[in-house]
Amino acid sequence: MSTRKITKSFVDKLTLPESGQVFYRDSELKGFAVRVTAGGSKAFILEKRINRKLKRITLGRYPELTVEMARKEALKYLGEIATGIDPIAKRQQAKAEQMTLWQVWQDYRSIKSYLKDKTYVQYEMYLNGELKDWKNKRLVDISKDMISTRHGKLLKSHSPSYANTAMRILSAIYRFAKDQYEDNSGLSLFPHNPVERLGQMKAWAKEPRRQTIIKPKQFEPWYKALQEMKFNTGAESHHVVADYLVFILLTGLRKNEAATLTWKNVDLDESTIYIPDTKNKEPLTLPLSDVLVAILNYRLRFKTNDYVFSSRKAQYLAHPEGALKYLTEMSGIKFTFHDLRRTFITVAESLDISAYAIKRLVNHKNGNDVTEGYIIANHDRLRAPMQRITDFFKENCKIELEYYVSR
């Protein structure tokens, strides 16, 4: 295409292409051009090789940017390129430096849309809580010293777990920014993560691991109180939660894994359940003991939707905390949902069930254990240890199998 000097009258007379875009290049300033699109847009551009690659820089749209202004802008960029500066990378860096913590979080949430809802809830709980005053801070303005100071402050006002979690959330957002935002050379616009200071200084707080379980001497009174709550309080939710708690105790499932169990993933003919969405992302198939089969057959009589432990408000048992609090107060035995899982594991170990079988039952993963990778433990091989664990609870809780059939 022939070139000619780009002037205001020339740009005004340019006709729109029927489709796509057309470039008109300036005869005096090499690389300077005007781009016209079928949609009616006219914009000034500069084409120049930067680091051996032909790059195109949009200077601005006409008439907001006049020909004279565009030409001066092009000369400025050419001057930067001549001195070794990449103006595209410079513009990208300048734009990135204006991004706030909250803006980066919004991109994080949009791009990582596959994460569980509770992850987003947890992140925003901290970002709108103890980190609220940083939401509108530019990411580049949050320094290592600020991280250390805030972590120390949180340790004084909250638990070690809370303080560490707040910093881990920040670190995850910085890691995302490092990978997501790059210049035209593929270099990260956020190469530094200030939260790494905590690791470098060995400043992460020690988080004492919970060791609470339901003790053997508490099994019988706990189960008796649970049955009392199930049948004598008149609350429909109590009736469902009672079976739900026993189900967790006898399977070792996590709270949400049991709460979201659907009937389509229950096979009463094969006496198995299938958990497709687990914490470590590996689906789990569990064999069912006699009591577990009885509980499921019992719940089937009260089926109202697709979930085994159903709720009228949320379809599945999304908020069983009220019933748990009631049972705790009534029985005098303090416990959490995860304590039931710990109790299951503790009982399994006391029965000398192999460590590999226990890990398969509770879907624990150990990437450092090479031997484990060679052991194939299908659900049929886990059926005997699962029944042994149930038999222990049957004896110590005084669970009668017929109880779930006759009531």
C-alpha angles and dihedrals in degrees: 000000000000119000132223137170111287112231136163093260091048092052092045091055096049112119122218119253118242090239140359120002139302129207126215112194127209118245095209106041111046112227095018113120146148122238121210122192133197088244091066100259122140117189137168119236140180122216118198140148111253118182089351093304125108107241130188119211120194108220099185146292126283131269092018085061114042123218091252093050091047092050091051090048090051091051090050091053092046088053091053092048091050090057094049099263119136103218093192092055089044092054092046091050092049091051092047092050089061093056114112127215090254093050091052089048090054090053089046092054093045096049097038092049091141094073121106118271092241089060091059090045092052093048093050092045089063096037091052092039127042092357095047094111089058097052094095096036117111110254090234091056095062102095134196090252091053090052093050093046095048092046090052091048092051091050089059096047101033142025123287089249092054093048093047093046092053090054093044089055090052090047091052090053091050092049089051091050091049092055099035105048116059137158123238090275093057094253118140117255088208104042096155128073109195092196088070086077089078091058094043091052093040087237100140108122119244110249112209109225116237112248100179119134138157104268122229093249089055096052098087098044090043093053092043091053090047092055090046090054091046098056109019108046096065093224114133092209091055090056091055097039092053092061090040092056093049089047091055091046092053097042104033089226121158118254098259095037089062096037094055096044108134128206091240087065093052117090108187092175091059093030094233140121127207123215108194098177113053134160094255092044092243114121115237131214114194129190116230126233122219094266092048091052089049092051092051093048088049093051090048088067089062098042112150102158142355095296125087093215098039133187128195093219102044104017090237131044096278099153112034094146094103093058091045090053090049092051092047092053094044096047098035088226114123115212143143131219090257090051087068090057091048089049091053091052093045092052092047091053092048089056090057092243108165118268090236092054091049092050090051092048093053094034095239118165128208113188092187095058106092094179092058090062091063096050115092109201110178121184094262091060088050094052096085096050090045090055092047090055091049091048089055091054092043090057099041099038092039092235112178114205092209089058091078092048102046101043 
